[in-house]
């Protein structure tokens, strides 16, 4: 039987915690770097900034700062104020968890067309969530010579309550989104399909990440094991929430395709009336949550009034300019069908 509270076991768990944090830091830096182009478009003004993106940027960079702080705490070789450093890490880490839930709930509000009876309960739940997150910044860390910063005590009960609340919150937005998208009158457009295929999967990942963290909290094996799943849960929630924002912002839908009739006469008439190649026209639609959706469709220019007029027999009328293309079409009409 493992003695989880023994000094030897805590030291071993702390070493595993440190290695896991370095792996997670590399994973998140890769995710952040590969999606940096999206952020740069708004920073440089190439895309208009909308207020929901405030939560997106705070979510991404709060977690990045928290992970950098954890890396410093794990690798520092000189004595530092470990309590202040870990408090900083927990403030930004908890903020990332709360902001991820806000980003997911904004998608749910958008799906429900900003209905007030959806917005009011979700805002109340968000306020309760943040009250727990801010009260959950309760841990003790000290500097131990030869070991560095070490966590000596955590408030496991309050942290468990926080993650249970987070898990329930994510499950609620998952159910609300799924219910709305499963309704027969929801309209199975490409946008709805995108939210359905990506959003529900992302919500499920966030829920499972917080569930894992809650299990370790409730087990309360030792101070290290109680929080070892917190960072993976925060990273999973942040990545999926930010990807939902980017996917919806980049979404485009192709316009309806137009087809000419299959008969010979209809095909020739179509050719004679479209002297120019189709163009792609783009229009912008602003969704309820401020996300720009660009829609592209094929359009045809109106034909110029340069074609000659012909009588019922296919002969060009006098006074009209000669048009080789129109004459060719007329000759095709005159040919026998064999």
MIMAR-172956 format. One record per residue: residue in three letters; x, y, z of N, C-alpha, C in turn. Coordinates in steps of 0.1 Angstrom, whole numbers, plus 5000, padded with zeros to 4 digits. Atoms other than C-alpha are relative to their C-alpha. Layout:
REM residues N
R   kolro   n_xx   n_yy   n_zz   ca_xx   ca_yy   ca_zz   c_xx   c_yy   c_zz
R     ALA      X      Y      Z       X       Y       Z      X      Y      Z
...
***
This chain:
REM residues 338
R   kolro   n_xx   n_yy   n_zz   ca_xx   ca_yy   ca_zz   c_xx   c_yy   c_zz
R     UNK   5008   4988   5000    5000    5000    5000   5009   5012   5000
R     UNK   4992   4988   5001    5014    5034    4990   4997   5009   5011
R     UNK   5002   4990   4989    5019    5059    5018   5001   5014   4992
R     UNK   5000   4988   5008    5009    5090    4998   5005   5012   5007
R     UNK   4996   4988   4993    5017    5114    5026   5015   4999   5005
R     UNK   4986   5001   4996    5053    5101    5031   5008   5011   4992
R     UNK   4991   4990   5006    5081    5126    5023   5006   4994   4987
R     UNK   4994   5006   5012    5096    5101    4998   4990   5000   4989
R     UNK   5010   5000   5011    5063    5098    4979   4997   5014   4995
R     UNK   5003   4986   5004    5056    5135    4979   5011   5005   4991
R     UNK   4989   4996   5008    5091    5141    4965   5000   4994   4986
R     UNK   5001   5007   5013    5086    5115    4938   4988   5006   4992
R     UNK   5011   4994   5007    5052    5130    4929   5003   5014   4995
R     UNK   4996   4986   5004    5067    5165    4928   5009   4999   4988
R     UNK   4992   5001   5012    5093    5153    4903   4992   4996   4988
R     UNK   5009   5003   5011    5066    5138    4881   4992   5012   4996
R     UNK   5007   4988   5002    5046    5170    4885   5008   5010   4991
R     UNK   4991   4991   5008    5076    5190    4872   5002   4996   4986
R     UNK   4998   5005   5014    5082    5168    4842   4987   5002   4992
R     UNK   5013   4998   5007    5044    5169    4833   4998   5015   4996
R     UNK   5002   4986   5003    5044    5207    4835   5009   5005   4988
R     UNK   4992   4996   5011    5073    5210    4811   4994   4995   4987
R     UNK   5006   5006   5012    5055    5187    4786   4988   5009   4996
R     UNK   5012   4992   5002    5023    5207    4790   5003   5015   4995
R     UNK   4995   4987   5004    5042    5240    4786   5004   5000   4985
R     UNK   4996   5001   5014    5057    5228    4753   4987   4998   4991
R     UNK   5012   5002   5008    5022    5216    4741   4993   5013   4998
R     UNK   5007   4987   5001    5006    5250    4749   5007   5010   4992
R     UNK   4992   4991   5008    5034    5270    4734   4999   4997   4985
R     UNK   5002   5004   5014    5031    5250    4702   4986   5004   4995
R     UNK   5013   4996   5004    4993    5256    4701   4999   5016   4999
R     UNK   5000   4986   5000    4998    5293    4709   5008   5006   4987
R     UNK   4992   4995   5011    5025    5298    4682   4993   4997   4987
R     UNK   5007   5003   5013    5006    5280    4654   4988   5008   4998
R     UNK   5012   4992   5002    4976    5302    4660   5003   5015   5002
R     UNK   4996   4986   4997    4995    5334    4665   4996   5009   4988
R     UNK   5004   4992   5011    4986    5346    4630   4986   5006   5001
R     UNK   5014   4995   4998    4949    5349    4640   5001   5012   5009
R     UNK   4999   4988   4991    4959    5372    4669   5005   5012   4993
R     UNK   4993   4988   5007    4981    5393    4647   4991   5007   4991
R     UNK   5010   4993   5009    4953    5401    4623   4992   5010   5008
R     UNK   5008   4990   4992    4934    5418    4651   5009   5011   5006
R     UNK   4990   4991   4995    4965    5434    4666   5004   5011   4990
R     UNK   4997   4991   5010    4974    5450    4633   4988   5007   4993
R     UNK   5012   4994   5005    4939    5460    4625   4995   4995   4987
R     UNK   5004   5005   5012    4935    5438    4595   4985   4994   5001
R     UNK   5014   5005   4997    4903    5424    4611   4994   5009   5011
R     UNK   5006   4991   4990    4878    5445    4631   4999   4993   5014
R     UNK   5000   5006   4986    4880    5439    4669   4986   5001   5005
R     UNK   5013   5001   4993    4848    5427    4686   5001   4997   5014
R     UNK   4999   5001   4985    4841    5428    4723   5001   4986   5005
R     UNK   4998   5013   4995    4838    5390    4727   5014   4995   5000
R     UNK   4986   5004   5001    4875    5387    4717   5008   5004   5012
R     UNK   4993   4996   4987    4884    5404    4750   5003   4987   5008
R     UNK   4999   5013   4992    4877    5370    4767   5010   4990   4993
R     UNK   4991   5009   5007    4896    5352    4740   5014   5003   5003
R     UNK   4986   4997   4997    4928    5371    4744   5004   4999   5014
R     UNK   4997   5002   4985    4926    5371    4782   5002   4986   5003
R     UNK   4999   5014   4997    4921    5334    4782   5013   4994   4995
R     UNK   4987   5005   5006    4951    5327    4759   5012   5004   5008
R     UNK   4987   4995   4995    4976    5349    4776   5000   4999   5016
R     UNK   5000   5003   4986    4965    5344    4812   5006   4986   5003
R     UNK   4995   5013   4998    4972    5307    4808   5015   4999   4996
R     UNK   4986   5000   5004    5005    5314    4790   5009   5006   5011
R     UNK   4992   4995   4989    5017    5336    4819   5000   4990   5012
R     UNK   5000   5009   4989    5006    5310    4844   5010   4988   4998
R     UNK   4991   5010   5003    5026    5283    4826   5014   5004   5001
R     UNK   4986   4994   4999    5057    5305    4824   5003   5001   5015
R     UNK   4997   4999   4986    5054    5312    4861   5002   4986   5007
R     UNK   4998   5014   4994    5051    5274    4869   5014   4995   4995
R     UNK   4987   5004   5005    5082    5268    4847   5011   5007   5008
R     UNK   4990   4993   4992    5101    5294    4867   5001   4994   5014
R     UNK   5000   5006   4987    5090    5279    4900   5007   4987   5000
R     UNK   4994   5013   5000    5102    5245    4889   5015   5000   4997
R     UNK   4986   4999   5005    5136    5256    4875   5008   5010   5008
R     UNK   4992   4990   4993    5147    5284    4898   5010   4994   5009
R     UNK   4989   5006   4992    5180    5277    4915   5004   5009   5012
R     UNK   4997   4991   4988    5182    5307    4939   4987   5002   5007
R     UNK   5011   4999   4992    5159    5313    4967   4991   5012   4996
R     UNK   5010   4990   5004    5127    5333    4958   4989   4999   5009
R     UNK   5013   5001   4992    5094    5341    4974   4991   4991   4993
R     UNK   5008   5010   5006    5077    5309    4966   4985   5002   5002
R     UNK   5014   4998   4998    5044    5319    4981   4995   5010   4990
R     UNK   5005   4990   5010    5041    5350    4959   5000   4994   4986
R     UNK   4999   5005   5014    5052    5331    4928   4988   4990   4998
R     UNK   5011   5009   5002    5026    5303    4933   4987   5007   5001
R     UNK   5013   4993   5000    4999    5328    4942   4998   5006   4986
R     UNK   5001   4995   5013    5006    5345    4909   4996   4989   4990
R     UNK   5003   5011   5009    5005    5312    4891   4985   4996   5001
R     UNK   5013   5004   4998    4972    5303    4907   4989   5010   4996
R     UNK   5009   4989   5004    4956    5337    4900   4998   4999   4985
R     UNK   5001   5001   5014    4963    5334    4863   4995   4987   4995
R     UNK   5005   5013   5004    4956    5297    4861   4985   4999   5002
R     UNK   5014   5000   4997    4922    5301    4878   4992   5009   4990
R     UNK   5007   4991   5010    4914    5331    4855   4999   4993   4987
R     UNK   5001   5007   5013    4922    5309    4825   4988   4990   5000
R     UNK   5011   5010   4999    4897    5283    4837   4987   5007   4999
R     UNK   5012   4993   5001    4870    5309    4842   4997   5006   4987
R     UNK   5002   4994   5013    4876    5326    4809   4997   4990   4989
R     UNK   5003   5011   5010    4875    5293    4790   4985   4997   5001
R     UNK   5014   5003   4998    4840    5287    4805   4992   5011   4994
R     UNK   5007   4989   5006    4830    5322    4794   5000   4999   4985
R     UNK   4999   5002   5014    4842    5316    4759   4990   4990   4994
R     UNK   5009   5011   5004    4822    5284    4757   4985   5004   5001
R     UNK   5014   4996   4998    4791    5300    4771   4996   5011   4990
R     UNK   5003   4991   5010    4793    5328    4746   4995   4993   4987
R     UNK   5004   5008   5012    4790    5302    4718   4986   4995   5002
R     UNK   5013   5005   4997    4759    5288    4736   4990   5012   4998
R     UNK   5009   4989   5001    4744    5323    4738   4998   5004   4985
R     UNK   5002   4997   5014    4750    5328    4701   4991   4990   4993
R     UNK   5008   5010   5006    4734    5295    4692   4985   5003   5004
R     UNK   5013   4997   4996    4703    5306    4712   4995   5014   4996
R     UNK   5004   4987   5005    4702    5339    4694   4998   5011   5011
R     UNK   4999   4990   4989    4710    5359    4726   4986   5001   5007
R     UNK   5013   5000   4992    4677    5349    4743   5003   5005   5014
R     UNK   4997   4995   4986    4675    5368    4776   4998   4989   5011
R     UNK   5001   5010   4990    4663    5337    4794   5011   4990   5000
R     UNK   4988   5008   5000    4695    5320    4784   5012   5009   5006
R     UNK   4989   4991   4995    4718    5351    4791   5000   5002   5015
R     UNK   5001   4997   4985    4705    5359    4826   5005   4988   5009
R     UNK   4995   5011   4992    4710    5324    4841   5015   4997   4998
R     UNK   4986   5002   5003    4744    5320    4824   5009   5011   5007
R     UNK   4993   4989   4993    4756    5354    4837   5001   4997   5015
R     UNK   5001   5003   4986    4745    5344    4872   5010   4989   5004
R     UNK   4991   5012   4997    4764    5311    4870   5014   5004   4998
R     UNK   4986   4995   5001    4795    5329    4857   5005   5008   5012
R     UNK   4996   4992   4989    4795    5353    4886   5003   4990   5012
R     UNK   4997   5010   4990    4792    5323    4910   5013   4993   4998
R     UNK   4988   5007   5004    4820    5306    4892   5012   5008   5004
R     UNK   4988   4992   4996    4844    5335    4896   5001   5002   5014
R     UNK   4998   4999   4986    4836    5339    4932   5007   4988   5006
R     UNK   4993   5012   4995    4848    5303    4938   5014   5000   4995
R     UNK   4987   5000   5006    4878    5308    4915   5009   5010   5008
R     UNK   4992   4990   4993    4890    5339    4934   5002   4996   5015
R     UNK   4998   5005   4986    4884    5322    4968   5009   4988   5000
R     UNK   4992   5013   5001    4903    5291    4956   5015   5003   5000
R     UNK   4986   4997   5000    4936    5309    4956   5006   4998   5014
R     UNK   4996   5003   4987    4946    5292    4988   5010   4988   5000
R     UNK   4990   5010   4999    4979    5272    4989   5012   5006   5007
R     UNK   4988   4996   4993    5011    5273    5008   5012   4994   4993
R     UNK   4988   5005   5006    5045    5270    4992   5013   5007   5007
R     UNK   4988   4995   4994    5080    5274    5007   5012   4995   4992
R     UNK   4987   5003   5006    5116    5273    4996   5007   4989   5009
R     UNK   4993   5010   4993    5134    5241    5005   5014   4998   4994
R     UNK   4987   5001   5006    5172    5240    5001   5002   4987   4993
R     UNK   4997   5012   5008    5182    5215    4974   4988   4995   4992
R     UNK   5012   5004   5007    5146    5211    4962   4993   5012   4993
R     UNK   5007   4989   5006    5134    5246    4954   4986   5003   5006
R     UNK   5013   4997   4995    5098    5258    4957   4992   4987   5001
R     UNK   5008   5012   4997    5076    5231    4972   4986   5004   5006
R     UNK   5014   4998   4995    5038    5231    4978   4999   4991   5013
R     UNK   5001   5007   4987    5032    5222    5015   4985   4998   5004
R     UNK   5014   5001   4996    4994    5227    5018   4991   5006   4989
R     UNK   5011   4994   5009    4963    5232    4996   4987   4998   5007
R     UNK   5014   5001   4995    4927    5238    5004   4992   4991   4990
R     UNK   5005   5010   5010    4915    5206    4987   4985   5001   4999
R     UNK   5015   5000   5000    4878    5210    4997   4995   5011   4991
R     UNK   5004   4988   5008    4875    5245    4982   5004   4998   4985
R     UNK   4995   5002   5014    4895    5235    4951   4991   4989   4993
R     UNK   5009   5010   5005    4873    5204    4947   4986   5006   4996
R     UNK   5013   4994   5003    4841    5225    4949   5001   5009   4988
R     UNK   4999   4992   5012    4855    5249    4923   5000   4992   4987
R     UNK   5000   5008   5012    4862    5221    4898   4987   4993   4998
R     UNK   5013   5005   5002    4829    5205    4905   4990   5010   4994
R     UNK   5008   4989   5005    4812    5238    4898   5004   5002   4985
R     UNK   4996   4998   5014    4833    5242    4866   4995   4989   4991
R     UNK   5004   5012   5007    4825    5207    4855   4985   5001   4997
R     UNK   5014   4999   5002    4788    5213    4860   4996   5011   4991
R     UNK   5003   4988   5009    4789    5247    4842   5003   4995   4986
R     UNK   4997   5005   5013    4806    5231    4812   4990   4990   4995
R     UNK   5010   5009   5004    4781    5203    4812   4987   5007   4996
R     UNK   5013   4992   5003    4752    5228    4812   5001   5006   4987
R     UNK   4999   4994   5013    4765    5247    4782   5001   4989   4989
R     UNK   5000   5011   5009    4771    5214    4765   4986   4995   4997
R     UNK   5014   5004   5002    4735    5203    4770   4992   5010   4993
R     UNK   5007   4989   5007    4721    5237    4760   5003   5001   4985
R     UNK   4996   5000   5014    4741    5237    4728   4995   4988   4992
R     UNK   5004   5012   5007    4733    5201    4719   4985   5000   4998
R     UNK   5014   5000   5001    4696    5206    4726   4995   5010   4989
R     UNK   5004   4990   5010    4694    5237    4704   5003   4995   4986
R     UNK   4995   5004   5014    4713    5221    4675   4992   4987   4996
R     UNK   5007   5012   5004    4692    5189    4677   4985   5003   4997
R     UNK   5014   4996   5003    4659    5208    4673   4998   4999   4985
R     UNK   5002   5001   5015    4643    5201    4639   5000   5013   4993
R     UNK   5001   4987   5006    4638    5238    4632   5012   5008   5002
R     UNK   4987   4992   4998    4674    5248    4640   5006   5004   4987
R     UNK   4994   4997   5013    4683    5248    4603   5014   4994   4999
R     UNK   4987   5008   5001    4711    5224    4593   5009   5007   4990
R     UNK   4991   4992   5009    4732    5251    4576   5015   4995   5003
R     UNK   4986   5003   4997    4770    5247    4573   5005   5005   5013
R     UNK   4996   4994   4988    4774    5270    4602   4996   4992   5012
R     UNK   5005   5009   4989    4752    5249    4624   5007   4987   5001
R     UNK   4992   5013   5001    4770    5218    4612   5014   5002   5006
R     UNK   4987   4997   4994    4803    5235    4622   4999   5000   5015
R     UNK   5002   4999   4986    4791    5243    4657   4997   4986   5006
R     UNK   5004   5013   4995    4776    5208    4660   5012   4991   5000
R     UNK   4989   5009   5000    4807    5189    4649   5011   5003   5008
R     UNK   4989   4995   4992    4833    5210    4665   4997   5003   5014
R     UNK   5003   4995   4987    4816    5227    4694   4997   4990   5010
R     UNK   5003   5010   4990    4801    5197    4710   5012   4991   5004
R     UNK   4988   5007   4997    4834    5178    4708   5008   5008   5010
R     UNK   4992   4992   4992    4852    5207    4723   4994   5002   5014
R     UNK   5006   4999   4987    4827    5211    4751   5002   4987   5008
R     UNK   4998   5013   4993    4830    5174    4759   5014   4999   5005
R     UNK   4986   5000   4995    4868    5177    4761   5002   5008   5012
R     UNK   4999   4991   4988    4865    5206    4785   4994   4993   5012
R     UNK   5007   5007   4989    4841    5186    4806   5008   4989   5006
R     UNK   4992   5012   4995    4863    5155    4808   5012   5005   5007
R     UNK   4989   4995   4994    4893    5176    4816   4998   5004   5015
R     UNK   5004   4995   4987    4876    5192    4846   4995   4988   5009
R     UNK   5004   5012   4993    4862    5158    4856   5012   4993   5006
R     UNK   4987   5006   4995    4897    5144    4859   5006   5008   5011
R     UNK   4995   4992   4989    4908    5173    4880   4992   4999   5012
R     UNK   5009   5002   4988    4878    5169    4903   5003   4987   5007
R     UNK   4997   5013   4994    4886    5132    4908   5012   5001   5009
R     UNK   4988   4999   4992    4921    5140    4920   4998   5009   5012
R     UNK   5003   4991   4988    4908    5168    4942   4993   4992   5011
R     UNK   5008   5007   4990    4883    5145    4959   5008   4989   5007
R     UNK   4991   5011   4994    4909    5117    4964   5009   5006   5011
R     UNK   4992   4993   4990    4932    5142    4982   5011   4991   5005
R     UNK   4990   5010   4996    4961    5118    4982   5012   5007   5007
R     UNK   4990   4992   4994    4987    5145    4990   5000   5014   4994
R     UNK   5001   4987   5006    4993    5182    4983   5003   5001   4985
R     UNK   4995   5000   5014    5010    5175    4950   4989   4993   4991
R     UNK   5010   5007   5008    4985    5149    4937   4987   5007   4999
R     UNK   5013   4994   5000    4956    5170    4946   4999   5011   4989
R     UNK   5001   4989   5010    4965    5197    4920   5007   4995   4987
R     UNK   4992   5004   5012    4984    5176    4894   4992   5000   4988
R     UNK   5009   4999   5012    4954    5175    4871   4994   5013   4997
R     UNK   5005   4986   5003    4946    5212    4874   5005   5006   4988
R     UNK   4995   4994   5012    4969    5224    4848   4996   4993   4987
R     UNK   5006   5007   5012    4959    5197    4822   4986   5004   4997
R     UNK   5014   4996   5002    4923    5207    4828   4999   5014   4995
R     UNK   5000   4986   5004    4930    5244    4824   5005   5001   4985
R     UNK   4995   4999   5013    4950    5238    4792   4990   4994   4990
R     UNK   5010   5006   5008    4924    5215    4777   4988   5009   4997
R     UNK   5011   4991   5001    4896    5240    4784   5003   5012   4992
R     UNK   4995   4988   5007    4916    5269    4771   5002   4998   4985
R     UNK   4998   5004   5014    4926    5252    4739   4987   4999   4992
R     UNK   5012   5003   5008    4892    5240    4729   4991   5013   5000
R     UNK   5008   4988   5000    4875    5273    4739   5005   5010   4990
R     UNK   4994   4990   5010    4899    5294    4718   4999   4995   4986
R     UNK   5002   5006   5013    4896    5270    4689   4986   5002   4995
R     UNK   5013   4998   5004    4859    5274    4689   4998   5015   4995
R     UNK   5001   4986   5004    4863    5312    4687   5007   5002   4986
R     UNK   4993   4999   5013    4888    5309    4658   4993   4993   4989
R     UNK   5007   5008   5010    4868    5283    4639   4988   5008   4995
R     UNK   5012   4992   5004    4837    5305    4639   5004   5013   4993
R     UNK   4996   4988   5006    4856    5336    4631   5005   4998   4985
R     UNK   4995   5003   5014    4872    5319    4600   4990   4994   4991
R     UNK   5009   5008   5007    4841    5302    4589   4995   5008   4987
R     UNK   5005   4995   5013    4831    5308    4552   4991   4989   4994
R     UNK   5009   5009   5007    4803    5292    4532   4999   5003   4986
R     UNK   5001   4998   5014    4803    5288    4495   4986   5003   4996
R     UNK   5013   4997   5005    4774    5302    4476   4993   4989   4992
R     UNK   5007   5010   5007    4747    5282    4458   5005   4998   4986
R     UNK   4995   5002   5013    4759    5266    4426   4988   5001   4990
R     UNK   5010   4998   5010    4739    5274    4394   5004   4991   4988
R     UNK   4998   5009   5011    4735    5249    4366   4991   5004   4988
R     UNK   5008   4998   5012    4724    5254    4330   4992   4988   4997
R     UNK   5008   5012   5004    4697    5232    4314   5009   4991   4991
R     UNK   4992   5009   5007    4710    5201    4297   4997   4999   4985
R     UNK   5003   5000   5015    4693    5206    4263   5010   5008   4993
R     UNK   4990   4992   5008    4713    5219    4234   4996   5014   4999
R     UNK   5004   4986   5002    4692    5250    4229   5002   5008   5012
R     UNK   4998   4993   4988    4693    5259    4265   5015   5003   5003
R     UNK   4985   4998   4998    4731    5254    4266   5005   5012   4992
R     UNK   4995   4989   5009    4736    5277    4236   4995   5013   5004
R     UNK   5005   4987   4995    4713    5303    4250   5008   5005   5012
R     UNK   4992   4996   4988    4733    5302    4283   5013   5006   4996
R     UNK   4987   4996   5004    4765    5306    4264   4999   5014   4993
R     UNK   5001   4987   5007    4752    5335    4243   4997   5012   5010
R     UNK   5003   4989   4991    4740    5354    4274   5010   5003   5011
R     UNK   4990   4999   4989    4771    5350    4296   5013   5001   4993
R     UNK   4988   4997   5008    4800    5366    4277   5012   5001   5009
R     UNK   4989   4999   4991    4821    5369    4309   5000   4989   5010
R     UNK   4998   5011   4990    4835    5344    4334   4993   5004   5013
R     UNK   5006   4996   4987    4817    5342    4368   5010   5005   5009
R     UNK   4992   4994   4990    4831    5362    4396   4995   4996   5014
R     UNK   5003   5003   4987    4832    5355    4433   4997   5013   5008
R     UNK   5004   4988   4992    4813    5381    4453   5000   4996   5015
R     UNK   4999   5002   4986    4819    5383    4490   4992   5010   5008
R     UNK   5007   4992   4991    4796    5396    4517   5002   4996   5014
R     UNK   4997   5003   4986    4800    5399    4554   4987   5001   5008
R     UNK   5011   5001   4991    4774    5389    4580   5005   5000   5014
R     UNK   4995   4999   4986    4779    5399    4616   4990   4992   5009
R     UNK   5008   5009   4991    4766    5372    4640   4996   5007   5013
R     UNK   5005   4994   4987    4749    5378    4673   5011   5003   5010
R     UNK   4990   4998   4991    4781    5375    4692   5012   5008   4995
R     UNK   4990   4991   5005    4801    5399    4670   5010   4993   4991
R     UNK   4990   5006   5008    4819    5373    4649   4996   5002   4985
R     UNK   5003   4998   5014    4822    5381    4612   5000   4987   4993
R     UNK   5002   5012   5009    4810    5354    4588   5000   5005   4986
R     UNK   4999   4996   5014    4821    5359    4552   4994   4989   4991
R     UNK   5008   5009   5008    4798    5343    4526   5004   5003   4985
R     UNK   4996   4998   5014    4810    5338    4490   4990   4993   4991
R     UNK   5009   5006   5009    4788    5332    4460   5004   5004   4986
R     UNK   4997   4997   5014    4792    5330    4422   4990   5010   4994
R     UNK   5009   4991   5006    4778    5359    4403   5004   5002   4985
R     UNK   4997   4998   5014    4776    5367    4366   4997   5014   4996
R     UNK   5002   4986   5005    4780    5401    4350   4989   5000   4990
R     UNK   5011   4998   5010    4751    5414    4329   5007   5001   4986
R     UNK   4994   5000   5013    4759    5408    4292   4999   5014   4993
R     UNK   5000   4987   5006    4768    5439    4272   4990   5000   4988
R     UNK   5010   4999   5011    4742    5451    4246   5008   5001   4987
R     UNK   4992   4999   5013    4765    5443    4216   4996   4990   4990
R     UNK   5004   5011   5009    4748    5412    4201   4990   5005   4989
R     UNK   5009   4997   5011    4731    5415    4168   4986   4993   5002
R     UNK   5013   5005   4999    4694    5408    4165   4998   4991   4987
R     UNK   5003   5009   5011    4682    5379    4143   4985   4997   4999
R     UNK   5014   5003   5002    4649    5370    4128   4997   4985   5003
R     UNK   5004   5014   4997    4630    5337    4132   5008   4990   4992
R     UNK   4993   5009   5009    4650    5322    4103   5015   4999   5004
R     UNK   4986   5000   4996    4683    5330    4120   5009   5009   4992
R     UNK   4993   4990   5008    4693    5358    4096   5002   5013   5008
R     UNK   4997   4988   4993    4710    5388    4110   4993   5012   4993
R     UNK   5007   4988   5006    4690    5420    4106   5010   5010   4995
R     UNK   4991   4989   5006    4704    5449    4086   5002   5011   5010
R     UNK   4997   4988   4991    4721    5477    4105   5007   4995   5012
R     UNK   4993   5005   4988    4736    5454    4132   5014   4997   4997
R     UNK   4986   5004   5002    4773    5450    4137   5002   4985   5000
R     UNK   4997   5014   5001    4788    5417    4129   5007   4995   5013
R     UNK   4994   5005   4988    4795    5396    4160   5004   4985   4997
R     UNK   4996   5014   5003    4816    5364    4154   4994   4990   5009
R     UNK   5005   5010   4990    4805    5347    4186   4985   4997   4998
R     UNK   5015   5002   5002    4768    5353    4180   4998   4993   4987
R     UNK   5002   5007   5013    4772    5342    4143   5003   4985   5002
R     UNK   4997   5014   4998    4788    5310    4155   4989   4992   5007
R     UNK   5011   5006   4993    4760    5303    4179   4988   4998   4990
R     UNK   5011   5001   5010    4735    5310    4150   5002   4988   4991
R     UNK   4997   5011   5009    4753    5285    4127   4998   4987   5007
R     UNK   5003   5012   4993    4751    5259    4154   4985   4996   5000
R     UNK   5014   5002   5001    4714    5263    4155   4995   4995   4987
R     UNK   5004   5003   5013    4711    5259    4118   5005   4986   4996
R     UNK   4995   5013   5004    4730    5226    4117   4990   4989   5003
R     UNK   5009   5011   4997    4711    5193    4115   5003   4994   5013
R     UNK   4998   5006   4987    4707    5174    4147   5008   4987   4999
R     UNK   4992   5012   5001    4728    5145    4133   5014   5002   4997
***
